[in-house]
Amino acid sequence: MLYQWHELWRAGMAPFACWADAGARAFSAPGTWLASWPEAPRIAAGYELLHRLGKDYEKPAFGIDLVDAHGHACPVLEQEAAATPFCRLLHFRRHADDARVLERLAQDPPVLVVAPLSGHHATLLRDTVRTLLRDHDVYVTDWIDARLVPSDHGAFTLDDYVATIERFIARLGAARLHVVSVCQSTVPVLAAVSLLAARGEATPRSLVMMGGPIDTRESPTAVNTLATRKPLAWFEGNLIHAVPANHPGRGRRVYPGFLQHAGFLAMNPERHLQSHWDFYCHLVRGDMEDAEAHRRFYDEYNAVLDMPAEYYLDTVRVVFQQHLLARGGWDVAGERVDPSAIRDTAIFTIEGELDDICGLGQTRAAHALCTGLGADRRAHLTVAGAGHYGIFSGRRWREQVYPQVKGFVARHAA
């Protein structure tokens, strides 16, 4: 019933959010008599804050239309390269009207960016994708909100996630492919590459793992502690709900996005309260640049998706409670995941010094598992002063991390 109550609350808040939006516009529109009131900036700021607290946040667009590649401004076309009921494989195809530029674009190494399925949409990696497009042909996994997937498509498990990655690697061709995995996706991606290697199939040329829970026994965070303090039955009984009848996936069991969002906010409530107060002050002072930065961040942060219940519970059990990958006891569809079988895929692990989601050492643990690789096929980077998001988005990503990722891919693309 919790999901149904949330939907009722959301429907009730919609008129209020529209009213607050109209009030904000009325008291801020240039040239109107309401905007000329002495207290108009404060009134408009208050209305907009109320609007943003009450509105429904839909999935944002990537909005990558133009990138600078090889010294030229290249238009970008977002295309669907492949699809399953639970995921779309997006291709950001770059174009140019100069034959020499087109030739260089065609020679750029293909990169598959595997977005995490952990609450937020793949658009959270917008900065990651935009930066990679300077020198690479980029594909991204765009996971579909589980409430939008009709229940007749069946369940989606962690094993299905691994199989999806294998399918996309085969679709793109492993011979030239490089894979970048972020956060949660590092675990199923490492499993997929391990299984391909164990079967003697082609594997990607390199694998970059960024801030992922390969072994959550290393430097446990609050997220890891919560997962180990509660039994799996508690997660199933308290966090899993059926999708209401007003969505295509009605009846499907999911971990709802609104519960995940509440958990995100509960991790740092003071920071979010201060951020919203700062947003109000920016609007009152007319500091539109900082106000717009706030809008962009929370338009992304507040847009969440439902996760399939089977996948979520599998992840809690396999990754956070039983540590099966790190302990060598994980079987996917009857096959044992053995990272030591990897021989031809170079690995690069990246961690943030101040990461409060995946602690230091959790991603680096992959090196202890991939014993079949020599020193020339390994690299690690700890980004000083960076939190979880800073290693794949923002100034540190663009200026410190990306140059090393670019160099690593280039070395192993030959």
N, C-alpha and C positions, 0 to 999 in steps of 0.2 A: 504493500500500500504506500510505502514511502515515495516511490517514483510517481504514483498517481497524485499524491499530495503536492509534490514538487511541480508537476505539470499544471495543477490547479492554481498554485501560487504564481507560476510564471504567466499564466493567462490573465490572472487578476492584476499583475503588475504592468502588463503591456499598456493599458490606457494611461496609467500614471506616468510611465516612462515617456510616452508620446507627449503628454501634457507638459512635463518638465522640459523636453526638447523644444517645444513651441515657446515656452517661457524664456529659455536661454536665447533663442533666436530673436524674439521680440525685443529683449532688452540689450541686445548687442548689435543688431543690424544698423549699419551706418545710415544716418539721415532720418531715422524714425524719431517720433516725439518721445517714445519710452526710453530710447537710448540716451536722450539728453538729460534725463533725471540725474541729480548728483550721485545717488547711490546705485545707478544702473549697473556699473561694473560688478558690484558685489552681488546684486540680485541675479544678474546673468550667470555669474560664476556659481552661485548656489544652485540655480536651476540645472546647469550643465552637470554639476557633480551629482545631483539627484538622478538625472537622466542616465548617467553612466553607471550608477550603482544599481539602477532598476532595469536597464535594458537587457535584451537577450543578445549574446555575442555569437554570431554565425562564423563559420569557417572563413578565414581571410584568404585572399588570393596571393599567389606568389608575386605577381606584379613585376616580373623581370622582363622588360621589353627591349632593353638595350644594354650591351656590355662593351667594354673596351678590351678587345682581343688583338694581340700582335700590333698594337698601335693604331688600330682602326675601330671606329664605332660600328658594332655589328648588331643588327636587329636580332631578337630572340623570339622564336616561336615555340610555345609550349604544346607538346603533342603527347598523346597516349600511345606508348609503344607496345604495351601488353596489359592484360588485366585478368584478375581473378575476382570472385565475388567479394573478397575482403580487401583487395589492394589493387591500385593502378600503378603501373610503371610509367612514369612521366619522362619524356625526353625534351631537354631544352636545346633545341636545334638552333645553332647560330648561322647567320646568313651574311653574305657580302656580295657586292657587285664588281669586285676586283678578282680576277682569276688567280692572281698570286696569293691573295689573302685566303681565297677558298681552298687552295691547295694546302696552305699551312693549317687551316682549320681542320682539314681532313686528316692531317698527320698527327693532330693532338691526341694523346692517349684517352681512351674512354674510361670514365669513372662512374661507378655505381655507388650512389650515396644511399645507405640504408637508414632511414629515419626510425627513431624509436617508436614503438607502440606502447606508450606509457601515459596517455592522457591528453597530450597536446597534438595538434595536427602537424603534418610534415612541414608546413610553412614556417614553423619555428626555426627551421634551418635555412631560411631565405638568405641570410648573409653568408652562410657556408656555401650555398649553391652559387650565388652571384660572384663570389670571390673565385671559386673553382673554375667558373666559366671563362676566366681570362686566358687559361692555358689548357683547358680540358674539355672533352665532349661529355656532358654530364647527364646522367639518368638518376631519378629519385623514386624511392618507394613512397607512394601516397596512400597510407592506410585509410580505409573507409570506416566511418562511424558505424559501430555495430547496430545501432538502433535503425539504421537505414538499410540493413541487409535482411531481406525476408527470411523467416525462420526455415523455409523449405530448402535453403542452401546448406543446412546442417550446421554442425559445430565447427569451431576454429580453435585448435589447440596449439601448444608450443611446437609440437611436431609439425603441424601444418605450416607454421611460420618458417621453420627450417626448410621445409619442402618448397615453399614459395621462393625463398632466396636461391635455392638450387635451380629452380625453374628459370628465374630471371638471369642467373649467371649463364645458364645454357643458352638462353635466348640471345644474350648479348655476345656470347663467345668468350671463353676464358682466356684464349691465347694472348689477347692484348689488354684484357680488362684489369682494372684496379678497383678495389672496393674500399669505401670509407664508411665505417660504422660508428654510430654515436650513441652513447649511454646504453640503454637496455639492449639495443640491437647488437651490441658486440658479442653477446653470448650466443644467440642463434646463428649469427654470421660465422663465428669461429667454428661452431658445430657443423654448419653446411660445408665449409671449406675442408674440415677434417674428414667428413664422410666422403666427399669427392676424392680426396687424396687416398683414403683407405681403399676405395674401389679401383684406383688406378686411373681415374678420369682426370681430365685437364682441370687445373685450378688457376685462379687469378694470379697475375704477376705479383701483386702486392696487396696487403691488407692493413689498413690504418684503423686502429681502434682508439676511440677517444672517450675518456671518462666512463668506462663501462664496468659492470659488476662481475668480472670474471671470477674473482674469489672474494666474497664479502666477509670472510673471516679476517681479512687484512684491514686494519684501521676502521672498525665498524662505525657507521654513522647512526643518527637517530632513525633514519629510514630502515637500516638493517636491524637495529635493535627491536623496533616495533614488529618486524616480520618474524623474529625468533621468539618473542615473548608470548605471542598468541598462537594457539594451535590452528591448523588449517581449517578445522570446523568453525572456528570463530570468524574467519574471513568469509567463509561461505554463508554463514548464518546472518552476518551483520552487513556485509558489503555487496552481496549479490541480489539483484532484483530483476523482475520481469519488465520488459519494455511495454509501456501502455499501448492501448489500441489505436492511438492517433499517429503512430509512426509505422513505416513499412515493416520494421522488424518486430512487430507486436508479438509478445509472448517469448521472445528470445531472452535468455538469461544473460545479464551483463553486469559489469562493474560500472555504474553510471558516472558520467563525466562530472555531474554536479557534486558528487561525493568526493571525487578526486580533487576537484577545485577547492572544496572546503579543506581538504588535507594540505594542499599547497599553501593556502592562506594561513592555516594553523601553525605551519612551521616557522613563520616570521610575521606574526600579526602586527607587531609594532612598526616594522618597516613598511608594511602596506598602508597602515593608517597614516604614517608620516608622509608617504608618497602622495596620498590623496589630499592631505592638507596642503602640501607644497603645490599640487596642481591647482587648488583653489586660489592660493596666493599668487601663482603665476598669472592666472586669468584676471585677477583683480588689478595687478600691476601692468597688465598688457604685455607680459612676456610670452608672446605667442610661440616662439621657437621651443622653449622648454615645455610649454603646455602641449604642443603637438607631439613632442617626444614621449610624453606621458601617454597620450592617446594611442600612439603606435604600439608602445610596449603592452598596454593593458588590452588593446584590441586582440593581440596575439595571446597574451597570458590567460585571458578570461575565456578564450574559445577552446573548449574541451570536447572530447569525444568519448563515447561509451566503448569499453573494451569487452570482447567476448568473455564470458565467465570462465569457460574451460581454459582459455589461454592465460587469463590472469591467475587462476588458482595453480595451474602448472608452473608458472613463473615463480610464484611464492614458494612452492614446494621445492622445485628443482634448483633454483638459483639462490634463494635466501635462507631456506630452512635446511635442506639436505646437502647443498653445495656439491651437487653431483658432477658438474663439469670439472671443478677443481680436484675432486677426489677420484676421478676416473671411473665413475659408476653410472654415467648417463647413457641410456639407450634411447635412440630415436627410431621409431617404427621398426624395432627389433635389431637395429645396428648400433654397436657401441661407438660412442664418440671418442676418438683417440687423436688429439692434436699432434702427437708425436709422429703421426703418419705424414704430416705436411713436410714436403721436401722442396717444392718449387715456388712457394709463395713467401715473399719477404714480409715481415711484420714490423709495424711501427706503432708503439703504444704511447699515448699522450695523456697526461694527468694534470689537473690544476692543483696548485699548492694548497688552496683554501677551499677545495671542493667539499661541500657539506652533504652531498648526495652519494657520491662514490669516493670513498676515502683513499688516501694515498696508498699505493701498493695494490689496490684491487684490480686495476687494469694491467699494471706491470706484471701481474702474476701469470699472464699469458706466456711470457718467456720461459717460465719454469715448466710449462706444459708442452711447448713446441720444441722438444728436444732434438728433432730431426733437422733443425736449421743451424747453419754455421753463423759465426759472428758477423760475417759480411751480409747476412740477410736479416739482421735485427737492428732495431734502433728504439730509443726511448727518449721522451722529453717530459720534464716536469716544468710547468709554466709558473714562474714565480708570481705571486700576487693574484693569480687567477682563481675564480670560483668555477662552479660547474659549467655555467653558460659561457664564461669568458674564453674557454678553450675552443669554441666553435662559432662564436658570434661576438662582434664588437672589435674594438681597436686591437686588443691583444691577439685575437685570432688573425686579423688581417696583417698585422705588422710582425708578430713573433712566431705564430704557429704556422700560418700558411706558407711562408717562404721555405720552411723545413719540410712541410708536406709536399710542396711542389718539387723540391730537390730530391726527396725520397722516391717519388713516383717517377721522375725523370731518370734516376739512376737505374731503376729496375724495369723501365720500359724498353730498354735496348735489347 
